Amino acid sequence: MSPDPSPLSPPDTGDQGRDILSLRDFRLRFRGQPVPTVNGIDLKVAAGEILCIVGESGCGKSVTAMSIMGLLPPRSSEVLSGSLDFLGKSYDLRHENLPAGQRGNQIAMIFQEPMTSLNPSFTVGNQIAESVLQHQGGSRAEAMERAHDMLVKVGIPAPRQRLNEYPYQLSGGMRQRVMIAMALANDPKLLIADEPTTALDVTIQAQILDLIRDLRRETGMGTMMITHDLGVVAEIADSVAVMYGGEVVEYGPVTEIFDNPQHPYTIGLMSAMPRLDQPGGRLAIVPGSVPSMANMPSGCRFRSRCAFAHARCADPAPKVEAAPGHSVACHFAPLEQNLAVTA
């Protein structure tokens, strides 16, 4: 079965020279699956930009990030197509990944659960210092001093004491800060943050988001943040990519996506958010569930759950520019015009 053509490209920033990372036409299939798990993904991140990738669990957000980092085992996955431009160098992802020397150095990743990402057998200081030694060399004393400086930078109290503590001795918020300190210890150009505020209370979540914003402002690094929380997206994003069923269905500036959502799936996500001006009201739902890869519909992958589904939706969804820089993969976009015609 031939994969559907790429439904969507990211908006043109107007400054191609500033792009840190550009992912083009990325398709990946896990062994034994009949269709691509991730299908035709185009993303890019510029210096100083925070791109949020949003969608429900299983939509391909983390798979895309892990593929960028080259962390998926080749025995269980197959890249069908895709090119990655990172810091001016191109990689054909069918045959090559980012060099190991780039990971943790020029590009770094924060994983979902810091307690399972940090090694329980080593102190916090040793784990951060190991990353510095791996990529920058120098003495262990210098690396430990860099670890201390990073703990100060991410706002951990009593940093000298924390250097000698183990992950289990820290709170969830402090462990997440340690993960950020480790990721940023080598001054990466791009940070990938996979659900960095999961399982944190709202106060700590706000602190982590403030920290990422501050570090972005200080260092100019680009950030790709993966989340299913639209509140986080509204708080921190510059641009948003909405994913469904392994595809990007809507892409654009955060204000445009929130003020003028055009894809039925994006509208469903927005409608499901609690509202302070409607206390006690029932939340809207997106009916049904994401189809399995074995039963993924042809054409628009959302059509089995879409209230506006039409026979034409069995064909691949076109890329429509709903507004400058705002792309939508839907036959009916812009909805205000086309739904009235087809009703």
Contacts in CASP RR format, 6 or more apart in sequence:
PFRMAT RR
TARGET T0000
AUTHOR 0000-0000-0000
METHOD contacts of the structure
MODEL  1
MSPDPSPLSPPDTGDQGRDILSLRDFRLRFRGQPVPTVNGIDLKVAAGEI
LCIVGESGCGKSVTAMSIMGLLPPRSSEVLSGSLDFLGKSYDLRHENLPA
GQRGNQIAMIFQEPMTSLNPSFTVGNQIAESVLQHQGGSRAEAMERAHDM
LVKVGIPAPRQRLNEYPYQLSGGMRQRVMIAMALANDPKLLIADEPTTAL
DVTIQAQILDLIRDLRRETGMGTMMITHDLGVVAEIADSVAVMYGGEVVE
YGPVTEIFDNPQHPYTIGLMSAMPRLDQPGGRLAIVPGSVPSMANMPSGC
RFRSRCAFAHARCADPAPKVEAAPGHSVACHFAPLEQNLAVTA
1 34 0 8 1.000
1 35 0 8 1.000
3 27 0 8 1.000
3 35 0 8 1.000
3 36 0 8 1.000
3 39 0 8 1.000
3 40 0 8 1.000
3 80 0 8 1.000
3 81 0 8 1.000
4 39 0 8 1.000
4 40 0 8 1.000
4 298 0 8 1.000
4 299 0 8 1.000
4 316 0 8 1.000
5 40 0 8 1.000
5 316 0 8 1.000
6 25 0 8 1.000
6 39 0 8 1.000
6 40 0 8 1.000
6 41 0 8 1.000
6 42 0 8 1.000
7 40 0 8 1.000
7 247 0 8 1.000
7 248 0 8 1.000
7 249 0 8 1.000
7 316 0 8 1.000
7 317 0 8 1.000
7 318 0 8 1.000
7 319 0 8 1.000
7 329 0 8 1.000
8 40 0 8 1.000
8 42 0 8 1.000
8 247 0 8 1.000
8 248 0 8 1.000
8 249 0 8 1.000
8 250 0 8 1.000
8 251 0 8 1.000
8 319 0 8 1.000
8 327 0 8 1.000
8 328 0 8 1.000
8 329 0 8 1.000
9 42 0 8 1.000
9 251 0 8 1.000
9 319 0 8 1.000
9 327 0 8 1.000
10 42 0 8 1.000
10 43 0 8 1.000
10 44 0 8 1.000
10 239 0 8 1.000
10 241 0 8 1.000
10 251 0 8 1.000
10 252 0 8 1.000
10 327 0 8 1.000
11 239 0 8 1.000
11 251 0 8 1.000
11 252 0 8 1.000
11 253 0 8 1.000
11 324 0 8 1.000
11 325 0 8 1.000
11 326 0 8 1.000
11 327 0 8 1.000
12 325 0 8 1.000
13 19 0 8 1.000
13 44 0 8 1.000
13 46 0 8 1.000
13 49 0 8 1.000
15 46 0 8 1.000
18 46 0 8 1.000
18 47 0 8 1.000
19 44 0 8 1.000
19 45 0 8 1.000
19 46 0 8 1.000
19 47 0 8 1.000
19 85 0 8 1.000
20 45 0 8 1.000
20 46 0 8 1.000
20 47 0 8 1.000
20 86 0 8 1.000
20 87 0 8 1.000
20 189 0 8 1.000
20 190 0 8 1.000
20 222 0 8 1.000
21 43 0 8 1.000
21 44 0 8 1.000
21 45 0 8 1.000
21 68 0 8 1.000
21 84 0 8 1.000
21 85 0 8 1.000
21 86 0 8 1.000
21 87 0 8 1.000
21 107 0 8 1.000
21 190 0 8 1.000
21 224 0 8 1.000
22 43 0 8 1.000
22 44 0 8 1.000
22 84 0 8 1.000
22 85 0 8 1.000
22 86 0 8 1.000
23 41 0 8 1.000
23 42 0 8 1.000
23 43 0 8 1.000
23 44 0 8 1.000
23 64 0 8 1.000
23 68 0 8 1.000
23 82 0 8 1.000
23 83 0 8 1.000
23 84 0 8 1.000
24 42 0 8 1.000
24 82 0 8 1.000
24 83 0 8 1.000
24 84 0 8 1.000
24 85 0 8 1.000
25 40 0 8 1.000
25 41 0 8 1.000
25 42 0 8 1.000
25 81 0 8 1.000
25 82 0 8 1.000
25 83 0 8 1.000
26 38 0 8 1.000
26 40 0 8 1.000
26 41 0 8 1.000
26 42 0 8 1.000
26 64 0 8 1.000
26 67 0 8 1.000
26 79 0 8 1.000
26 81 0 8 1.000
26 82 0 8 1.000
26 84 0 8 1.000
26 93 0 8 1.000
27 36 0 8 1.000
27 38 0 8 1.000
27 39 0 8 1.000
27 40 0 8 1.000
27 41 0 8 1.000
27 79 0 8 1.000
27 80 0 8 1.000
27 81 0 8 1.000
27 82 0 8 1.000
28 36 0 8 1.000
28 37 0 8 1.000
28 38 0 8 1.000
28 63 0 8 1.000
28 67 0 8 1.000
28 72 0 8 1.000
28 77 0 8 1.000
28 78 0 8 1.000
28 79 0 8 1.000
28 80 0 8 1.000
29 35 0 8 1.000
29 36 0 8 1.000
29 37 0 8 1.000
29 77 0 8 1.000
29 78 0 8 1.000
29 80 0 8 1.000
30 37 0 8 1.000
30 76 0 8 1.000
30 77 0 8 1.000
30 78 0 8 1.000
30 293 0 8 1.000
31 75 0 8 1.000
31 76 0 8 1.000
31 77 0 8 1.000
31 78 0 8 1.000
33 293 0 8 1.000
33 294 0 8 1.000
34 293 0 8 1.000
34 294 0 8 1.000
34 296 0 8 1.000
35 293 0 8 1.000
35 296 0 8 1.000
36 80 0 8 1.000
36 246 0 8 1.000
37 60 0 8 1.000
37 63 0 8 1.000
37 246 0 8 1.000
37 293 0 8 1.000
38 60 0 8 1.000
38 63 0 8 1.000
38 64 0 8 1.000
38 67 0 8 1.000
38 246 0 8 1.000
38 247 0 8 1.000
39 245 0 8 1.000
39 246 0 8 1.000
39 247 0 8 1.000
39 301 0 8 1.000
40 81 0 8 1.000
40 247 0 8 1.000
40 248 0 8 1.000
41 64 0 8 1.000
41 246 0 8 1.000
41 247 0 8 1.000
41 248 0 8 1.000
42 248 0 8 1.000
43 51 0 8 1.000
43 53 0 8 1.000
43 64 0 8 1.000
43 224 0 8 1.000
43 241 0 8 1.000
43 248 0 8 1.000
44 51 0 8 1.000
45 51 0 8 1.000
45 190 0 8 1.000
45 222 0 8 1.000
45 223 0 8 1.000
45 224 0 8 1.000
46 222 0 8 1.000
47 189 0 8 1.000
47 220 0 8 1.000
47 221 0 8 1.000
47 222 0 8 1.000
48 216 0 8 1.000
48 220 0 8 1.000
48 221 0 8 1.000
48 222 0 8 1.000
48 223 0 8 1.000
49 222 0 8 1.000
49 223 0 8 1.000
49 238 0 8 1.000
49 239 0 8 1.000
50 212 0 8 1.000
50 213 0 8 1.000
50 216 0 8 1.000
50 222 0 8 1.000
50 223 0 8 1.000
50 225 0 8 1.000
50 236 0 8 1.000
50 237 0 8 1.000
50 238 0 8 1.000
50 239 0 8 1.000
51 223 0 8 1.000
51 224 0 8 1.000
51 225 0 8 1.000
51 237 0 8 1.000
51 238 0 8 1.000
51 239 0 8 1.000
51 240 0 8 1.000
51 241 0 8 1.000
52 225 0 8 1.000
52 226 0 8 1.000
52 227 0 8 1.000
52 232 0 8 1.000
52 233 0 8 1.000
52 236 0 8 1.000
52 237 0 8 1.000
52 239 0 8 1.000
52 240 0 8 1.000
52 241 0 8 1.000
52 254 0 8 1.000
53 61 0 8 1.000
53 64 0 8 1.000
53 65 0 8 1.000
53 224 0 8 1.000
53 225 0 8 1.000
53 226 0 8 1.000
53 227 0 8 1.000
53 240 0 8 1.000
53 241 0 8 1.000
53 243 0 8 1.000
54 61 0 8 1.000
54 227 0 8 1.000
54 228 0 8 1.000
54 229 0 8 1.000
54 230 0 8 1.000
54 233 0 8 1.000
54 240 0 8 1.000
54 241 0 8 1.000
54 242 0 8 1.000
54 243 0 8 1.000
54 269 0 8 1.000
55 61 0 8 1.000
55 228 0 8 1.000
55 242 0 8 1.000
55 243 0 8 1.000
55 244 0 8 1.000
55 269 0 8 1.000
56 228 0 8 1.000
56 244 0 8 1.000
56 269 0 8 1.000
56 290 0 8 1.000
57 228 0 8 1.000
58 245 0 8 1.000
58 290 0 8 1.000
59 243 0 8 1.000
59 244 0 8 1.000
59 245 0 8 1.000
59 246 0 8 1.000
59 290 0 8 1.000
60 243 0 8 1.000
60 245 0 8 1.000
60 246 0 8 1.000
61 194 0 8 1.000
61 226 0 8 1.000
61 228 0 8 1.000
61 243 0 8 1.000
62 112 0 8 1.000
62 194 0 8 1.000
62 226 0 8 1.000
63 72 0 8 1.000
63 246 0 8 1.000
64 243 0 8 1.000
65 109 0 8 1.000
65 192 0 8 1.000
65 194 0 8 1.000
65 224 0 8 1.000
65 226 0 8 1.000
66 72 0 8 1.000
67 77 0 8 1.000
67 79 0 8 1.000
67 93 0 8 1.000
68 84 0 8 1.000
68 98 0 8 1.000
68 107 0 8 1.000
68 192 0 8 1.000
69 98 0 8 1.000
69 103 0 8 1.000
69 107 0 8 1.000
69 109 0 8 1.000
69 192 0 8 1.000
70 97 0 8 1.000
70 98 0 8 1.000
70 103 0 8 1.000
79 93 0 8 1.000
79 94 0 8 1.000
80 94 0 8 1.000
81 93 0 8 1.000
81 94 0 8 1.000
82 92 0 8 1.000
82 93 0 8 1.000
82 94 0 8 1.000
83 90 0 8 1.000
83 91 0 8 1.000
83 92 0 8 1.000
83 93 0 8 1.000
84 90 0 8 1.000
84 91 0 8 1.000
84 93 0 8 1.000
84 98 0 8 1.000
85 91 0 8 1.000
86 98 0 8 1.000
86 102 0 8 1.000
86 106 0 8 1.000
86 107 0 8 1.000
86 190 0 8 1.000
87 106 0 8 1.000
87 189 0 8 1.000
91 97 0 8 1.000
91 98 0 8 1.000
98 107 0 8 1.000
101 135 0 8 1.000
103 109 0 8 1.000
104 131 0 8 1.000
104 135 0 8 1.000
104 183 0 8 1.000
104 186 0 8 1.000
104 188 0 8 1.000
105 135 0 8 1.000
105 186 0 8 1.000
105 188 0 8 1.000
106 186 0 8 1.000
106 188 0 8 1.000
106 189 0 8 1.000
106 190 0 8 1.000
107 188 0 8 1.000
107 189 0 8 1.000
107 190 0 8 1.000
107 191 0 8 1.000
107 192 0 8 1.000
108 182 0 8 1.000
108 183 0 8 1.000
108 184 0 8 1.000
108 186 0 8 1.000
108 188 0 8 1.000
108 190 0 8 1.000
108 191 0 8 1.000
108 192 0 8 1.000
109 183 0 8 1.000
109 191 0 8 1.000
109 192 0 8 1.000
109 193 0 8 1.000
109 194 0 8 1.000
110 176 0 8 1.000
110 179 0 8 1.000
110 180 0 8 1.000
110 183 0 8 1.000
110 191 0 8 1.000
110 192 0 8 1.000
110 193 0 8 1.000
110 194 0 8 1.000
110 196 0 8 1.000
111 117 0 8 1.000
111 179 0 8 1.000
111 194 0 8 1.000
112 194 0 8 1.000
112 195 0 8 1.000
112 196 0 8 1.000
112 198 0 8 1.000
113 198 0 8 1.000
113 199 0 8 1.000
114 167 0 8 1.000
114 172 0 8 1.000
114 173 0 8 1.000
114 175 0 8 1.000
114 176 0 8 1.000
114 178 0 8 1.000
114 179 0 8 1.000
115 167 0 8 1.000
115 168 0 8 1.000
115 172 0 8 1.000
115 175 0 8 1.000
117 179 0 8 1.000
118 124 0 8 1.000
118 127 0 8 1.000
118 167 0 8 1.000
118 175 0 8 1.000
118 178 0 8 1.000
118 179 0 8 1.000
119 127 0 8 1.000
119 167 0 8 1.000
120 166 0 8 1.000
120 167 0 8 1.000
120 168 0 8 1.000
121 166 0 8 1.000
122 130 0 8 1.000
122 166 0 8 1.000
123 163 0 8 1.000
123 164 0 8 1.000
123 165 0 8 1.000
123 166 0 8 1.000
124 147 0 8 1.000
124 151 0 8 1.000
124 162 0 8 1.000
124 163 0 8 1.000
124 164 0 8 1.000
124 165 0 8 1.000
124 166 0 8 1.000
124 167 0 8 1.000
124 170 0 8 1.000
124 178 0 8 1.000
125 144 0 8 1.000
125 147 0 8 1.000
125 148 0 8 1.000
125 151 0 8 1.000
125 162 0 8 1.000
125 163 0 8 1.000
125 164 0 8 1.000
127 178 0 8 1.000
127 182 0 8 1.000
128 143 0 8 1.000
128 146 0 8 1.000
128 147 0 8 1.000
128 150 0 8 1.000
128 151 0 8 1.000
128 178 0 8 1.000
128 181 0 8 1.000
128 182 0 8 1.000
128 185 0 8 1.000
129 140 0 8 1.000
129 143 0 8 1.000
129 144 0 8 1.000
129 146 0 8 1.000
129 147 0 8 1.000
130 143 0 8 1.000
131 182 0 8 1.000
131 185 0 8 1.000
131 186 0 8 1.000
132 142 0 8 1.000
132 143 0 8 1.000
132 146 0 8 1.000
132 147 0 8 1.000
132 185 0 8 1.000
132 186 0 8 1.000
133 140 0 8 1.000
133 143 0 8 1.000
135 186 0 8 1.000
136 143 0 8 1.000
136 146 0 8 1.000
136 186 0 8 1.000
137 143 0 8 1.000
144 163 0 8 1.000
146 185 0 8 1.000
147 163 0 8 1.000
147 181 0 8 1.000
147 185 0 8 1.000
148 159 0 8 1.000
148 160 0 8 1.000
148 163 0 8 1.000
150 181 0 8 1.000
150 182 0 8 1.000
150 184 0 8 1.000
150 185 0 8 1.000
151 159 0 8 1.000
151 162 0 8 1.000
151 163 0 8 1.000
151 177 0 8 1.000
151 178 0 8 1.000
151 181 0 8 1.000
152 159 0 8 1.000
153 181 0 8 1.000
153 184 0 8 1.000
153 215 0 8 1.000
154 177 0 8 1.000
154 178 0 8 1.000
154 180 0 8 1.000
154 181 0 8 1.000
154 184 0 8 1.000
154 211 0 8 1.000
155 177 0 8 1.000
155 211 0 8 1.000
156 162 0 8 1.000
156 174 0 8 1.000
156 177 0 8 1.000
156 178 0 8 1.000
156 181 0 8 1.000
162 170 0 8 1.000
162 174 0 8 1.000
162 178 0 8 1.000
167 175 0 8 1.000
167 178 0 8 1.000
170 178 0 8 1.000
172 199 0 8 1.000
172 200 0 8 1.000
172 204 0 8 1.000
173 200 0 8 1.000
173 204 0 8 1.000
173 207 0 8 1.000
173 208 0 8 1.000
176 196 0 8 1.000
176 197 0 8 1.000
176 200 0 8 1.000
176 204 0 8 1.000
176 208 0 8 1.000
177 208 0 8 1.000
177 211 0 8 1.000
179 196 0 8 1.000
180 196 0 8 1.000
180 208 0 8 1.000
180 211 0 8 1.000
180 212 0 8 1.000
180 215 0 8 1.000
183 191 0 8 1.000
184 191 0 8 1.000
184 215 0 8 1.000
184 219 0 8 1.000
184 221 0 8 1.000
187 219 0 8 1.000
187 221 0 8 1.000
188 221 0 8 1.000
189 221 0 8 1.000
189 222 0 8 1.000
190 221 0 8 1.000
190 222 0 8 1.000
190 223 0 8 1.000
190 224 0 8 1.000
191 212 0 8 1.000
191 215 0 8 1.000
191 221 0 8 1.000
191 222 0 8 1.000
191 223 0 8 1.000
191 224 0 8 1.000
192 223 0 8 1.000
192 224 0 8 1.000
192 225 0 8 1.000
192 226 0 8 1.000
193 212 0 8 1.000
193 223 0 8 1.000
193 224 0 8 1.000
193 225 0 8 1.000
193 226 0 8 1.000
194 226 0 8 1.000
195 226 0 8 1.000
195 227 0 8 1.000
195 228 0 8 1.000
196 208 0 8 1.000
196 212 0 8 1.000
196 225 0 8 1.000
197 204 0 8 1.000
197 205 0 8 1.000
197 208 0 8 1.000
197 209 0 8 1.000
197 227 0 8 1.000
197 229 0 8 1.000
197 232 0 8 1.000
200 208 0 8 1.000
205 232 0 8 1.000
206 235 0 8 1.000
209 232 0 8 1.000
209 235 0 8 1.000
209 236 0 8 1.000
212 223 0 8 1.000
212 225 0 8 1.000
212 236 0 8 1.000
213 236 0 8 1.000
215 221 0 8 1.000
216 222 0 8 1.000
216 223 0 8 1.000
225 232 0 8 1.000
225 236 0 8 1.000
225 237 0 8 1.000
227 233 0 8 1.000
230 269 0 8 1.000
230 270 0 8 1.000
230 273 0 8 1.000
231 273 0 8 1.000
233 240 0 8 1.000
233 254 0 8 1.000
234 254 0 8 1.000
234 258 0 8 1.000
237 254 0 8 1.000
238 253 0 8 1.000
238 254 0 8 1.000
239 251 0 8 1.000
239 252 0 8 1.000
239 253 0 8 1.000
239 254 0 8 1.000
240 250 0 8 1.000
240 251 0 8 1.000
240 252 0 8 1.000
240 253 0 8 1.000
240 254 0 8 1.000
240 257 0 8 1.000
241 248 0 8 1.000
241 250 0 8 1.000
241 251 0 8 1.000
241 252 0 8 1.000
242 248 0 8 1.000
242 249 0 8 1.000
242 250 0 8 1.000
242 251 0 8 1.000
242 257 0 8 1.000
242 263 0 8 1.000
242 265 0 8 1.000
242 266 0 8 1.000
242 269 0 8 1.000
243 249 0 8 1.000
244 265 0 8 1.000
244 290 0 8 1.000
244 301 0 8 1.000
244 302 0 8 1.000
245 290 0 8 1.000
245 291 0 8 1.000
245 296 0 8 1.000
245 301 0 8 1.000
245 302 0 8 1.000
246 301 0 8 1.000
247 301 0 8 1.000
247 329 0 8 1.000
248 329 0 8 1.000
249 263 0 8 1.000
249 265 0 8 1.000
249 266 0 8 1.000
249 302 0 8 1.000
249 317 0 8 1.000
249 328 0 8 1.000
249 329 0 8 1.000
249 330 0 8 1.000
250 257 0 8 1.000
250 261 0 8 1.000
250 262 0 8 1.000
250 263 0 8 1.000
250 265 0 8 1.000
250 266 0 8 1.000
250 326 0 8 1.000
250 327 0 8 1.000
250 328 0 8 1.000
250 329 0 8 1.000
251 326 0 8 1.000
251 327 0 8 1.000
252 325 0 8 1.000
252 326 0 8 1.000
252 327 0 8 1.000
253 325 0 8 1.000
253 326 0 8 1.000
256 323 0 8 1.000
256 325 0 8 1.000
256 326 0 8 1.000
257 266 0 8 1.000
257 326 0 8 1.000
258 270 0 8 1.000
260 322 0 8 1.000
260 323 0 8 1.000
260 326 0 8 1.000
261 267 0 8 1.000
261 270 0 8 1.000
262 320 0 8 1.000
262 322 0 8 1.000
262 326 0 8 1.000
262 328 0 8 1.000
262 330 0 8 1.000
262 333 0 8 1.000
262 334 0 8 1.000
262 335 0 8 1.000
263 302 0 8 1.000
263 328 0 8 1.000
263 329 0 8 1.000
263 330 0 8 1.000
263 333 0 8 1.000
264 302 0 8 1.000
264 306 0 8 1.000
264 307 0 8 1.000
264 308 0 8 1.000
264 330 0 8 1.000
264 332 0 8 1.000
264 335 0 8 1.000
265 286 0 8 1.000
265 302 0 8 1.000
265 305 0 8 1.000
265 306 0 8 1.000
268 284 0 8 1.000
268 286 0 8 1.000
269 286 0 8 1.000
271 283 0 8 1.000
271 284 0 8 1.000
272 283 0 8 1.000
272 284 0 8 1.000
272 285 0 8 1.000
272 286 0 8 1.000
273 283 0 8 1.000
274 283 0 8 1.000
286 305 0 8 1.000
287 305 0 8 1.000
288 304 0 8 1.000
288 305 0 8 1.000
289 305 0 8 1.000
291 297 0 8 1.000
291 301 0 8 1.000
291 304 0 8 1.000
297 303 0 8 1.000
297 304 0 8 1.000
297 314 0 8 1.000
298 314 0 8 1.000
299 313 0 8 1.000
299 314 0 8 1.000
299 315 0 8 1.000
299 316 0 8 1.000
299 317 0 8 1.000
300 306 0 8 1.000
300 309 0 8 1.000
300 313 0 8 1.000
300 314 0 8 1.000
300 316 0 8 1.000
300 317 0 8 1.000
300 329 0 8 1.000
300 330 0 8 1.000
300 331 0 8 1.000
303 309 0 8 1.000
303 313 0 8 1.000
303 314 0 8 1.000
306 313 0 8 1.000
308 332 0 8 1.000
308 335 0 8 1.000
308 339 0 8 1.000
310 331 0 8 1.000
310 332 0 8 1.000
310 342 0 8 1.000
312 331 0 8 1.000
313 331 0 8 1.000
315 331 0 8 1.000
317 329 0 8 1.000
317 330 0 8 1.000
317 331 0 8 1.000
318 329 0 8 1.000
318 331 0 8 1.000
319 327 0 8 1.000
319 328 0 8 1.000
319 329 0 8 1.000
320 327 0 8 1.000
320 328 0 8 1.000
320 329 0 8 1.000
320 330 0 8 1.000
320 333 0 8 1.000
320 334 0 8 1.000
321 327 0 8 1.000
321 328 0 8 1.000
322 328 0 8 1.000
322 333 0 8 1.000
322 334 0 8 1.000
328 334 0 8 1.000
331 338 0 8 1.000
332 338 0 8 1.000
332 339 0 8 1.000
332 342 0 8 1.000
END
